[in-house]
Amino acid sequence: MSSLPELAAGVEAVTFDCFGTLIDWESGILGVLRLLCDRYGVKPMPADADLLAMYARIEGQAEHGVYRTYREILAEVMQKLATDLGFQLASADRSLLADSIENWPAFSDTAASLRALKTRYKVGVLSNIDDDLFEGALPKLGLDSMGGLDLLVTAQQVSSYKPGHAHFDEALRRLGIDKSKLLHIAQSQRHDVQPCNELGIRCVWVDRQRGSGGASGEFVARPDHVVPDLATLVRELGLSE
């Protein structure tokens, strides 16, 4: 496995997955699922790991097939979670997950790390989300004073979900660079590291969950480098937060 400075040699742009890498979606998802279990009297309360595994399985299945908006995907996820947990979901509660996204917190190292990276690289986000749902996350990235993101590719824009290749193809097209000039940084091996392997794009795995797949599900791919968090990535690149 290459050192990070070696891996980043010649790189002009870094792209990130957002939810799970920059935004703490596990805590956001768990907050909604615990609320759901309390509201509908699910006893005993499932363990956090079990709830996240259920979410990962159902979301992954829902994203296959003909493209639908992420809001529609999350409504289906809520419905199927309710079925698996043994209760009838009220129609008004189908939007709970989508409506909660704007309240999901950024990781504590996200804003400072992105600002440090933007002093050297173009910075972009490739996200499995709708444009309007991403708006709540954008201010939490902390780049307003530096001109914001250089690139945003959403599932809505490409009518596709990672691990499909459309996000990456569109990113390279918009940036106007060869894949050798791109470094992708992400927490999900299934959604991000695997397609990078398939496309020959260099990729850093941010092991936020310390070996667990979390809400992204368990999957084994081949990252070119591994860091536990973004603060470590910035330090290894010789940048100051």
C-alpha positions in Angstrom: 0.0 0.0 0.0 1.4 3.4 -1.1 2.1 6.2 1.3 -0.4 9.0 0.9 2.1 11.6 -0.5 3.1 9.0 -3.1 -0.5 8.2 -3.9 -1.3 11.9 -4.3 1.6 12.7 -6.5 0.2 14.5 -9.6 -3.3 14.8 -8.2 -5.2 18.0 -9.1 -8.6 17.2 -7.6 -9.9 15.3 -4.6 -13.5 14.1 -4.5 -15.5 12.8 -1.5 -18.5 10.8 -0.7 -20.6 13.0 1.6 -22.8 10.9 3.8 -20.7 8.6 6.0 -17.5 10.4 5.1 -18.1 14.2 5.7 -21.6 14.0 7.3 -22.2 11.5 10.2 -25.2 9.7 8.6 -25.0 6.8 11.0 -26.0 9.0 14.0 -28.7 10.6 11.8 -30.1 7.3 10.6 -30.0 5.8 14.1 -31.8 8.8 15.6 -34.7 8.3 13.2 -34.8 4.5 13.6 -34.7 4.6 17.4 -37.6 7.2 17.2 -39.5 4.9 15.0 -39.0 1.9 17.3 -40.1 4.0 20.3 -43.1 5.4 18.5 -44.4 1.9 17.4 -43.4 0.1 20.5 -40.8 -2.2 19.1 -39.5 -4.3 22.0 -36.7 -5.1 22.7 -35.0 -2.2 21.0 -32.7 -3.7 18.3 -29.0 -3.1 18.7 -27.5 -0.2 16.7 -25.4 -2.5 14.6 -28.5 -4.5 13.7 -30.5 -1.4 12.8 -27.7 -0.2 10.5 -27.3 -3.6 8.9 -31.0 -3.6 8.1 -30.8 -0.1 6.7 -27.8 -1.0 4.5 -29.4 -4.1 3.1 -32.8 -2.4 2.3 -31.3 0.8 0.9 -28.9 -1.2 -1.3 -31.8 -3.2 -2.8 -33.9 -0.1 -3.3 -31.2 1.7 -5.3 -31.0 -1.0 -7.9 -33.2 -0.9 -11.1 -34.8 2.1 -12.7 -33.6 5.4 -11.2 -35.9 7.0 -8.6 -35.2 10.1 -6.4 -33.4 9.5 -3.1 -36.5 10.8 -1.4 -38.5 8.0 -3.0 -35.8 5.5 -2.1 -35.8 6.6 1.6 -39.6 6.3 1.7 -39.4 2.7 0.5 -36.6 2.0 3.0 -38.9 3.3 5.8 -41.7 1.1 4.7 -39.6 -2.0 4.4 -37.9 -1.4 7.8 -41.3 -1.1 9.4 -42.3 -4.4 7.8 -39.2 -6.1 9.0 -39.6 -4.7 12.5 -43.2 -5.9 12.6 -45.4 -2.8 12.5 -47.6 -0.9 10.1 -46.0 2.4 9.2 -48.3 5.5 9.0 -48.0 7.2 5.6 -46.9 10.5 7.3 -43.9 8.7 8.7 -42.6 7.6 5.3 -40.7 10.9 5.0 -39.0 10.8 8.4 -35.6 9.9 7.1 -35.5 12.3 4.2 -36.8 15.1 6.4 -34.1 14.5 8.9 -31.1 14.8 6.6 -30.7 18.6 7.1 -30.1 17.9 10.8 -27.4 15.3 10.4 -24.1 16.6 11.8 -20.8 16.9 10.1 -17.9 15.0 11.6 -15.8 17.2 13.8 -12.8 17.1 11.4 -14.8 17.8 8.2 -14.7 21.5 7.7 -11.1 22.1 8.8 -9.9 19.2 6.6 -11.7 20.4 3.5 -10.4 23.9 3.9 -6.8 22.6 4.2 -7.3 20.4 1.1 -8.7 23.3 -0.9 -5.4 25.2 -0.5 -3.8 22.5 -2.8 -6.6 20.8 -4.8 -9.9 21.3 -6.3 -12.5 19.7 -4.0 -15.6 18.0 -5.0 -18.4 15.8 -3.7 -20.0 12.7 -5.4 -23.2 11.8 -3.5 -26.1 9.4 -3.8 -28.7 12.1 -3.0 -31.1 14.6 -4.5 -30.0 18.2 -5.1 -32.5 19.7 -2.7 -31.6 17.2 0.1 -27.9 18.1 -0.3 -28.6 21.8 0.4 -28.8 21.2 4.2 -25.4 19.6 4.2 -23.6 22.2 2.2 -23.1 24.9 4.9 -21.7 22.2 7.3 -18.7 21.6 4.9 -17.2 24.9 5.9 -16.1 26.1 2.5 -18.3 29.2 2.0 -15.3 31.5 2.7 -13.2 29.7 0.1 -15.7 29.8 -2.8 -17.5 26.6 -1.9 -17.1 23.2 -3.6 -15.5 23.1 -7.0 -17.7 20.2 -8.1 -20.9 18.5 -7.0 -22.3 15.4 -8.7 -25.5 14.0 -7.2 -27.5 11.0 -8.1 -30.3 13.2 -9.4 -27.9 14.9 -11.8 -26.7 11.6 -13.3 -29.9 9.5 -12.8 -27.8 6.8 -11.1 -26.5 5.6 -7.8 -23.0 4.5 -6.8 -21.5 1.9 -7.0 -22.5 2.7 -10.6 -19.8 4.6 -12.6 -21.9 7.6 -13.7 -20.8 9.9 -10.8 -17.1 9.3 -11.5 -17.5 9.6 -15.3 -19.3 12.9 -14.9 -16.8 14.2 -12.4 -13.9 13.6 -14.8 -15.9 15.2 -17.6 -16.7 18.3 -15.6 -13.2 18.7 -14.1 -11.6 18.1 -17.6 -8.9 15.9 -16.2 -7.7 12.3 -16.7 -8.4 9.8 -13.9 -4.7 9.8 -13.0 -5.2 13.4 -11.7 -8.1 12.4 -9.4 -8.1 11.0 -5.8 -11.4 9.8 -4.4 -11.8 9.7 -0.6 -14.7 7.8 1.0 -16.0 5.7 3.9 -18.0 3.2 1.9 -16.2 0.3 0.3 -19.3 -0.8 -1.5 -20.4 2.5 -2.9 -17.0 4.1 -3.6 -13.9 2.0 -3.2 -15.2 -0.8 -5.4 -16.1 1.4 -8.4 -12.8 3.2 -8.1 -11.1 -0.3 -8.3 -13.1 -1.0 -11.4 -12.3 2.4 -13.0 -8.7 2.5 -12.1 -9.2 5.6 -9.9 -6.9 6.0 -6.9 -9.0 5.8 -3.7 -8.5 6.4 0.1 -10.7 4.5 2.4 -11.7 6.6 5.5 -12.4 3.9 8.1 -14.8 5.9 10.2 -16.5 2.8 11.6 -13.2 1.1 12.5 -13.7 -1.9 10.4 -17.5 -2.0 10.4 -19.5 -1.1 7.3 -22.0 0.8 9.3 -25.0 2.1 7.3 -23.0 1.3 4.1 -23.0 -2.4 4.7 -20.2 -4.9 4.9 -18.1 -5.1 1.8 -14.4 -5.7 1.0 -12.7 -3.8 -1.8 -9.1 -2.7 -2.3 -8.4 0.9 -1.2 -5.0 2.3 -2.1 -4.6 3.8 1.3 -6.5 3.8 4.6 -6.9 6.5 7.2 -9.2 6.5 10.3 -10.4 10.1 9.7 -9.9 13.2 7.7 -7.6 14.9 10.2 -5.1 12.0 9.7 -5.4 12.3 5.9 -4.6 16.0 6.1 -1.6 15.4 8.4 -0.2 12.7 6.2 -0.4 15.0 3.2 1.6 17.6 5.1 -1.3 20.2 5.2 -2.3 22.1 8.3 -6.0 22.0 9.4 
